[in-house]
Amino acid sequence: MRNKRALAALASVALTGLLVSGCGNSDDSSGSGPVSLTVWTGFTGGDAPGYDEIVSDFNAAHPDIKVTMTKMSWDTIQQKLPSAWVTGQGPDIAAPSSDPNAIAQYVKTNSVLEITNTGTGDDKVNTDQLAAELVKEFTYNGKLYAVPANYATLSLYYNKKLVSKPPTTVAELQDQAAKLTTGGNYGLVLADNNTIQMWPILQWLSGGDIVDANNCSVVSTPAGIASLQPWVDLVKNKKISPVGLSGAEADSLFSAGKAAMEINGPWAAPSYQKAGVDFGLAAVPAGADGKPVTLGSTAPLAISAKTKHPQQAQEFLAYWTSKTAQLKFSKTTGFPPLRTDLGDDADLKADPTVSIFASQVSNARLYLPQVPNATKVDTDAYVPLIQTATRDGDVAGAAATAAKKINELTGCTQ
Amino acid sequence: MTTLLRKAPAVLGGRGRAAGYLFMAPSLLILGVFVLFPIGRSLWYSLHNWTVGAAEQPWTGLDNYTKLFGDAQFRRALANTLIITVASTAVLVVIGLGLALALQSENVVSRVIRSAFFFPTVISLTTVGMVWRFLLDPDIGLVGGVTRALGLDPVNWLQSTALALPTVIFVNVWKNAGFVMIVLVAGLKAIPGEYYEAASLDGAGRLQTLRSITLPALRPTMLFVTFMVTVQSLQLFDLVYVMTGGGPLDHTETLVTKLYRDGFVNYETGYAAATSWVLFIVVVLVSALQLRIFRYNDAD
């Protein structure tokens, strides 16, 4: 009896051991066959087929490497990736966030591999053919830590049933946004949480900005306040957009035909087509100073510092950013090419969607590029500024609070 | 009984005792690895400026705790958590008791209505949050549609700084009312019928019976149910995360949504760990207060 008991107890201990060991990481690198690379991205939108194509074309052209891309929400990646990479788990390659500034955190924790496989030729990352501001955005202390997975500009989507002629100046945009807010429809939908990229554009159009060259806040300067006030008035008094929208909710209103205009990137086009909205695309109207401006958006693609296959991973990044892959990607998704040597491609110029987004590349600005704590400047200062101002209308008060917070986060000492 | 219990350890001597510990080993191992170690570790984190993956994790002593009380967002989160807890618990006990008293009889109608009220309890908080978020949407939600049909302007329940918190509390109550009711019905059924017969013979009215028989006899059940609801409300995360994300402007931020944001969005692990220890202390204090209110020691 006692032996039986002891045996049963031992068996349960062994089972626990198995259970605990099952939590460990398995390594599939041993043995022959192609090298396996795993990639995590958050490209779940209408542009997903474009990224799938890059992976399948790469696999077809590289029989010795097998890339598997897993797509999940950006939120999920942001929760899982930091600890996974620090502990040597997780994917070999990942797009850590749709926010390019997120890469700073990974550099700080030594989680990302420096990309050294640069130069000319298809098997190297051609940094000299990528937009200079993108290379600069992913370079820290003179070292490149990511490549752009895409590069989009934001354009003006308009519902053709509601808008007869899209606005070309900021005054026309404001005028139409107010006039088209009628019959349960909104003139221009603006998100104030989870991706609020239209707000910096509106500020730029009206002569304002968030930080200056020294990373000091300019939201509470007279120009900063004046650039926000007309838009806040339009939201608060003319109700051109509901308050409290997330980026996805603003998109849903446009999809449902309840919004006349929205400023958005090329990733939105496929879902609007699917929703059956008869929409047109136009460049973002010229600013108050007559100059065009829009926001450039890019997601970083980086390699784990602890990958077992750094060479193959860099080869994959080189392919992703290659001329062949990017030409095909632009045609599939409508994204402007991230390479400067595709700027004059006749096929892309003839494509109505690509051409609109591509035409604005030279006017595009990144959101808070290389600003210290940029992600927190967004969530803890800029988003609250927009939310407070559009609810109570006190732009000056909200801007003063935001300016203090921004300077605290960026380390600006005026 | 007492003798048997006293003799029990003597039976498990020598190898028998070893086997006993071996049987306990899996549970102890799991408890140690997944509960005790993380708890100790989080206290250690909270005393450092701990950032995931950083080369150095500098010791800061109690700095994280002093920083917390200077953090306006933390103070708001703490206040919101306490408001949600007190309001939810009070309303739930009143509604749950009312429903339990009204629906304690064992006929078909009562059973059907009880099932209907209990139904939200079995749905996950995330699903409840998503459904209510959709229902309350001023543009595409049912509530907004009804409001519009009545000729009124739809209310933006979850984006109004004045209404968002009461709305979250309402949904929390809606979700848990059925649970409170079922537990209290069980408690009511455990009260011996003789008490009521005696009260009736003594000429006690309904209100007097409720005050002198039902409520005192329900005390242990009440303690259990308020304890469960309080701890659940203090740890509220999923509902808020899905419905408002803590917004608008932190008006529905709770301690858990804040520590999630600090720990998993901003990667300030040490600071988030300090928040979790403050939450732990709040839970202990509130629980102690409840035990005192219900005079637990002399309840049984």
Boltz contact constraints between the chains, C-beta under 6 A:
constraints:
  - contact:
      token1: [A, 2]
      token2: [B, 15]
      max_distance: 6.0
  - contact:
      token1: [A, 5]
      token2: [B, 19]
      max_distance: 6.0
  - contact:
      token1: [A, 6]
      token2: [B, 19]
      max_distance: 6.0
  - contact:
      token1: [A, 9]
      token2: [B, 19]
      max_distance: 6.0
  - contact:
      token1: [A, 9]
      token2: [B, 22]
      max_distance: 6.0
  - contact:
      token1: [A, 9]
      token2: [B, 23]
      max_distance: 6.0
  - contact:
      token1: [A, 12]
      token2: [B, 26]
      max_distance: 6.0
  - contact:
      token1: [A, 13]
      token2: [B, 25]
      max_distance: 6.0
  - contact:
      token1: [A, 16]
      token2: [B, 26]
      max_distance: 6.0
  - contact:
      token1: [A, 16]
      token2: [B, 29]
      max_distance: 6.0
  - contact:
      token1: [A, 79]
      token2: [B, 264]
      max_distance: 6.0
  - contact:
      token1: [A, 82]
      token2: [B, 52]
      max_distance: 6.0
  - contact:
      token1: [A, 82]
      token2: [B, 267]
      max_distance: 6.0
  - contact:
      token1: [A, 83]
      token2: [B, 52]
      max_distance: 6.0
  - contact:
      token1: [A, 86]
      token2: [B, 52]
      max_distance: 6.0
  - contact:
      token1: [A, 86]
      token2: [B, 53]
      max_distance: 6.0
  - contact:
      token1: [A, 109]
      token2: [B, 53]
      max_distance: 6.0
  - contact:
      token1: [A, 109]
      token2: [B, 54]
      max_distance: 6.0
  - contact:
      token1: [A, 111]
      token2: [B, 53]
      max_distance: 6.0
  - contact:
      token1: [A, 193]
      token2: [B, 247]
      max_distance: 6.0
  - contact:
      token1: [A, 243]
      token2: [B, 159]
      max_distance: 6.0
  - contact:
      token1: [A, 244]
      token2: [B, 159]
      max_distance: 6.0
  - contact:
      token1: [A, 244]
      token2: [B, 248]
      max_distance: 6.0
  - contact:
      token1: [A, 384]
      token2: [B, 249]
      max_distance: 6.0
  - contact:
      token1: [A, 387]
      token2: [B, 248]
      max_distance: 6.0
  - contact:
      token1: [A, 387]
      token2: [B, 249]
      max_distance: 6.0
